[in-house]
Amino acid sequence: MDPFYSAVRVRPGTAADLDAALQVWQQSAGVTLRADDAPAVLQPLLISGKLRLYVAECEAVLAGALLAGDDGRRGYLYHLAVTERKQGVGLGRALVDIALEELASSGIARTHVFVQIDNAHARAFWARLGWRERTDLAMYSHAATELGHAG
């Protein structure tokens, strides 16, 4: 076995992994973090199980991270990122696989991921994994805080 793979561990993360995951996301082109990605917002969601974090470690250093959640019918993946040095060796695929397995065990059969239109690297990644780009939908968002509401 390749020594690299014996030093790789993909596992469910905990709130204690959040700071390292945020560092990976902050250093990754194509990942956009907003105020609702702050540790104070994400930690309670992770602790309650409303969101799940998955991490990839290489030689005990966090090299990739992914958030997953569901609404009871559909799964959603957020912020998949692997450090530039560790890209191309299967960590992203492994993170997606573990998240999809856990979602499926909860009865979630369909999962979505949102990718920025100009992120060609991410779009190519999801296509290589066999995900289908949706062209039949338009996404609309509402954020009360952006509209001056207190909620």
LUMNU-380588 format. One record per residue: y, x negated, z negated of N, C-alpha, C, CB in turn; residue in one letter. Coordinates in steps of 0.1 Angstrom, whole numbers, padded with zeros to 4 digits, always signed. Atoms other than C-alpha are relative to their C-alpha. Glycine has a CB too. Example, Ala and Ser with C-alpha at 12.3 -4.5 7.8 and 13.67 -1.06 7.14 Angstrom:
! LUMNU-380588
-0012-0009+0000-0045-0123-0078+0012-0009+0000+0000+0010-0012A-0011+0009+0000-0011-0137-0071+0011+0008-0008+0005-0004+0014S
//
This chain:
! LUMNU-380588
-0012-0008+0000+0000+0000+0000+0012-0009+0000+0000+0010-0012M-0013+0006+0000+0035-0011+0008+0006-0001-0014+0010+0006+0011D-0006+0001+0014+0052-0024-0024+0012+0009-0001+0004-0014-0003P-0012-0009+0001+0083-0004-0015-0004+0014-0005+0007+0001+0013F+0004-0013+0004+0064+0029-0018-0006+0001-0014-0010+0005+0010Y+0005+0000+0014+0048+0019-0051+0011+0000-0010-0010-0012-0002S-0012+0000+0009+0083+0015-0065+0008+0013+0002+0008-0012+0003A-0008-0012-0003+0095+0049-0052-0006+0012-0009+0000+0004+0015V+0004-0012+0007+0094+0080-0074+0009+0012+0003+0000-0003-0016R-0007-0012-0003+0105+0115-0063-0004+0010-0011-0002+0005+0014V+0003-0008+0011+0108+0139-0092+0011+0011-0002-0002-0008-0013R-0011-0009+0004+0126+0169-0106+0009-0007-0009-0006+0013-0008P-0010+0007+0009+0158+0157-0122+0004+0009-0012+0013-0003+0009G-0005-0007+0012+0175+0167-0154+0015-0001+0000-0007-0005-0013T-0015+0002+0001+0211+0171-0165+0003-0014-0003+0004+0009-0012A-0003+0014+0003+0208+0135-0177+0001-0008+0013-0011-0006-0009A-0001+0007-0013+0205+0124-0140+0012+0004+0008-0013+0004+0008D-0011-0006-0008+0236+0143-0129+0011-0010+0003+0006+0011-0008L-0011+0010-0003+0261+0114-0132-0005-0009+0011+0003-0008-0013D+0005+0009-0010+0239+0091-0111-0001+0008+0013-0014-0005-0004A+0000-0008-0012+0234+0119-0086+0014+0002+0006-0007+0014-0002A-0014-0001-0004+0271+0125-0084+0005-0012+0007+0009+0004-0011L-0004+0013-0006+0276+0088-0076-0006-0001+0014-0004-0012-0009Q+0007+0000-0014+0251+0091-0047+0008+0009+0009-0015+0004-0001V-0007-0010-0008+0269+0122-0034+0014-0005+0004+0001+0013-0007W-0013+0005-0003+0303+0106-0037+0001-0011+0010+0007-0004-0013Q+0000+0011-0009+0293+0076-0018-0006+0003+0014-0008-0011-0006Q+0007-0004-0012+0276+0096+0010+0010+0007+0010-0012+0009-0003S-0008-0007-0011+0296+0104+0042-0007+0013+0003+0001-0009+0012A+0006-0013-0004+0291+0141+0050-0002+0009-0012-0012-0002+0008G+0001-0008+0012+0288+0153+0014+0013+0003-0005-0010-0007-0011V-0013-0004+0006+0318+0173+0003-0002+0006-0013+0007+0010+0010T+0000-0005+0014+0322+0178-0034+0013+0007-0003-0002-0012-0010L-0012-0008+0004+0345+0204-0048+0000+0001-0015-0001+0015+0007R-0002-0001+0015+0357+0214-0083-0013+0006-0006+0012+0009-0003A+0012-0006+0006+0325+0235-0088-0012-0009+0001-0003+0013+0007D+0011+0010+0001+0304+0204-0084+0003-0010-0012+0000-0008+0013D-0003+0008+0012+0319+0189-0116-0011+0001-0010+0013+0004-0006A+0011+0000+0010+0294+0179-0143+0001+0012-0010+0000-0013-0008P-0002-0011+0009+0309+0205-0166-0005+0014+0006+0014+0001-0005A+0005-0012-0006+0300+0232-0141-0015+0000+0003+0008+0002+0013V+0014+0001-0004+0266+0219-0129-0009-0001-0011-0001-0012+0009L+0010+0002+0011+0251+0209-0162-0005+0013-0006+0007-0008-0011Q+0005-0012+0005+0249+0244-0176-0010+0007+0010+0011+0010-0004P+0008-0006-0010+0234+0256-0143-0014-0007+0000+0006+0000+0014L+0013+0007+0000+0207+0229-0144-0008+0003-0013+0003-0015+0000L+0007-0003+0013+0199+0235-0181-0006+0014+0000+0010-0001-0012I+0004-0014+0000+0196+0273-0175-0011+0002+0011+0011+0009+0003S+0009-0001-0011+0174+0267-0144+0005+0007+0012-0012+0007-0005G-0006-0007-0012+0198+0285-0120+0001-0009+0011+0014+0006-0004K+0001+0011-0010+0200+0252-0101-0010-0010-0004+0014-0006+0002L+0010+0011+0003+0174+0225-0098+0005-0012+0007-0014+0004+0004R-0004+0013-0005+0181+0188-0092-0013-0007+0003+0009-0007-0010L+0011+0008-0003+0156+0166-0075+0006-0014+0003-0008+0005+0012Y-0005+0013-0002+0160+0128-0075-0011-0009+0006+0005-0006-0013V+0009+0011-0005+0144+0098-0057+0005-0013-0007+0001-0001+0016A-0003+0012+0006+0143+0066-0076-0008-0012+0007-0004+0000-0015E+0006+0012-0005+0136+0031-0062+0002-0011-0010+0006-0003+0015C-0001+0011+0010+0129+0004-0087+0009+0004-0011+0005-0013+0007E-0007-0006+0011+0143+0027-0114+0015+0002+0002-0002-0009-0012A-0014-0003-0003+0176+0031-0096+0000+0013+0008+0007-0012+0008V-0001-0013-0008+0186+0066-0083+0005-0003+0014+0009+0010-0008L-0003+0002-0014+0186+0064-0045+0002+0012+0008-0011-0009+0006A-0001-0012-0008+0187+0100-0035+0001+0012-0010-0011+0002+0010G-0001-0012+0009+0195+0135-0049+0001+0012+0009+0011-0002-0010A-0001-0013-0007+0193+0171-0038+0001+0011-0011-0012+0002+0009L-0001-0012+0008+0203+0204-0055-0007+0011+0008+0015+0003-0003L+0007-0012-0006+0183+0236-0049+0002+0012-0009-0015-0002+0003A-0001-0013+0008+0187+0272-0060-0005+0011+0008+0015+0002-0004G+0005-0012-0007+0177+0307-0050+0007+0012-0006-0015+0001+0000D-0006-0013+0004+0190+0342-0052-0011+0010-0003+0010+0005+0010D+0012-0009+0002+0155+0357-0058-0007+0004+0013+0005+0012-0007G+0005-0003-0014+0150+0362-0020+0000-0012+0009+0007+0011+0006R-0002+0012-0009+0162+0330-0003+0003-0012-0008+0011+0003+0010R-0003+0013+0007+0164+0294-0013+0012-0006+0007-0012-0009+0000G-0011+0007-0005+0194+0272-0008+0000-0015-0004+0013+0007-0004Y+0000+0014+0003+0196+0234-0006+0014-0005+0002-0010-0008+0009L-0014+0005+0000+0228+0215-0014+0000-0015-0002+0008+0007-0011Y-0004+0014+0002+0241+0180-0012-0012-0010+0001+0005-0001-0014H+0011+0010-0002+0210+0161+0001+0007-0013+0004-0010+0005+0011L-0006+0013-0003+0220+0125+0001-0010-0011-0005+0014-0002-0006A+0007+0012+0003+0202+0091+0001+0009-0011+0002-0013-0001+0009V-0009+0012-0002+0220+0058-0004-0003-0006+0013-0002-0010-0012T+0001+0005-0013+0227+0041+0028-0011-0011+0001+0013-0007+0004E+0010+0010+0000+0204+0012+0019-0014+0005+0001+0001-0009-0012R+0014-0006+0001+0174+0035+0014-0002+0011+0011-0002+0005-0014K+0002-0010-0010+0179+0058+0044-0010-0005+0010+0013+0003+0007Q+0010+0003-0010+0152+0060+0070-0014-0003-0004+0005-0011+0008G+0013+0003+0005+0122+0055+0048-0007+0012-0006+0001-0011-0011V+0007-0012+0004+0114+0091+0040+0004+0006-0013-0014-0002-0001G-0005-0005+0013+0133+0097+0007+0006+0014+0002+0010-0009-0006L-0006-0013-0002+0153+0126+0022-0011+0011+0002+0009+0000+0012G+0011-0009-0002+0121+0143+0035-0007+0003-0013-0009-0006+0011R+0007-0002+0012+0104+0138+0002+0008+0009-0010-0003-0014-0007A-0008-0009+0009+0133+0154-0017-0001+0014+0005+0014-0005+0000L+0000-0014-0006+0133+0184+0007-0014+0006-0003+0002-0001+0015V+0013-0005+0002+0095+0187+0004-0002+0005-0015-0010-0011+0003D+0002-0004+0014+0095+0188-0034+0008+0012-0004+0004-0012-0010I-0008-0012+0003+0123+0213-0035-0007+0013+0007+0014-0002+0006A+0006-0012-0007+0106+0236-0009-0013+0004-0007-0003-0004+0014L+0012-0003+0007+0073+0233-0028+0003+0009-0013-0008-0012-0004E-0003-0007+0012+0089+0245-0060+0006+0014+0003+0010-0008-0009E-0005-0013-0004+0108+0273-0043-0011+0009+0005+0011-0002+0012L+0012-0009-0005+0076+0285-0026-0008+0004-0012-0009-0009+0010A+0008-0004+0012+0058+0285-0060+0007+0011-0008-0002-0012-0009S-0007-0011+0006+0086+0309-0071+0001+0012+0009+0014-0005-0004S+0000-0011-0009+0080+0332-0042+0010+0000+0011+0001+0012-0008G-0011+0001-0010+0108+0320-0020-0006-0006+0013+0012-0010-0005I+0006+0004-0013+0096+0319+0017+0010-0005+0010-0007+0012+0005A-0010+0004-0010+0129+0312+0035+0011-0007-0008+0006+0012+0008R-0011+0008+0007+0154+0285+0026+0010-0004+0010-0007-0013-0006T-0011+0004-0009+0188+0277+0041+0007-0013-0005+0010+0012+0001H-0009+0011+0004+0210+0246+0041+0012+0001+0009-0008-0014+0003V-0013+0000-0007+0246+0244+0051+0004-0014+0003+0011+0007-0009F-0004+0014-0005+0257+0214+0072+0013+0001+0007-0011-0005+0009V-0013+0000-0007+0292+0206+0083-0002-0003+0015+0009-0011-0007Q+0001+0001-0014+0296+0210+0120+0001-0014+0006+0010+0009+0007I-0002+0013-0005+0308+0175+0125-0009-0011-0006+0015-0004-0002D+0009+0009+0007+0280+0159+0105-0012-0002+0009-0004+0004-0014N+0011+0002-0010+0258+0148+0135-0012-0006-0007+0005-0009+0011A+0011+0006+0006+0237+0126+0113-0009+0010-0008+0005-0011-0010H+0008-0010+0007+0227+0154+0090-0006+0011+0009+0010+0008-0010A+0006-0010-0009+0222+0179+0118-0012-0006+0007+0011+0004+0011R+0012+0006-0006+0198+0154+0135-0011-0001-0010+0004-0014+0005A+0010+0001+0010+0180+0149+0102-0008+0014-0001+0006-0004-0013F+0006-0013+0002+0174+0187+0097-0008+0004+0013+0010+0010-0003W+0008-0003-0012+0163+0191+0134-0013-0008+0000+0009-0004+0012A+0012+0008+0000+0138+0162+0130-0010+0006-0010+0003-0014-0004R+0009-0007+0009+0123+0181+0100-0005+0013+0005+0007+0001-0013L+0005-0012-0006+0118+0211+0122+0008+0012-0004-0014+0002-0003G-0008-0012+0004+0146+0233+0108+0008+0004+0012+0010-0005-0012W-0006-0007-0011+0162+0257+0132+0015+0002-0003-0007+0013+0004R-0014-0003+0001+0200+0258+0137+0002+0014+0003+0008-0010+0009E-0004-0014-0003+0213+0293+0134+0012+0001+0008+0001+0008-0014R-0011-0002-0008+0236+0303+0161+0004+0015+0001-0002-0005+0015T-0002-0014+0000+0234+0340+0155+0008+0005-0012-0013+0007+0000D-0008-0004+0012+0255+0340+0123+0013-0008-0001-0009-0003-0013L-0012+0007+0004+0289+0331+0112+0001+0000-0015+0013+0006+0007A-0001+0000+0014+0295+0321+0076+0015+0002-0004-0005-0014-0006M-0013-0003+0005+0325+0335+0057-0001-0003-0015+0004+0014+0002Y+0000+0003+0014+0335+0323+0022+0012+0006-0007+0000-0015-0002S-0011-0005+0008+0357+0337-0005-0001-0008-0013-0001+0015-0003H-0001+0007+0012+0368+0316-0034+0013+0005-0008+0001-0016+0002A-0011-0006+0008+0390+0334-0060+0010-0010-0004-0006+0007-0012A-0010+0010+0004+0405+0302-0072+0009-0005+0011-0008-0012-0007T-0008+0005-0011+0417+0292-0038+0010+0011+0004-0009-0003+0012E-0009-0011-0004+0434+0326-0034+0010+0003-0012-0008+0012+0003L-0009-0002+0011+0453+0322-0067-0005+0010-0011+0013+0005+0005G+0006-0009+0010+0430+0345-0087-0005-0008-0012-0011+0009+0006H+0004+0007+0012+0420+0335-0122-0015-0001-0001+0005+0007-0012A+0014-0001+0001+0383+0342-0116-0008-0011+0005-0005+0011+0006G
//
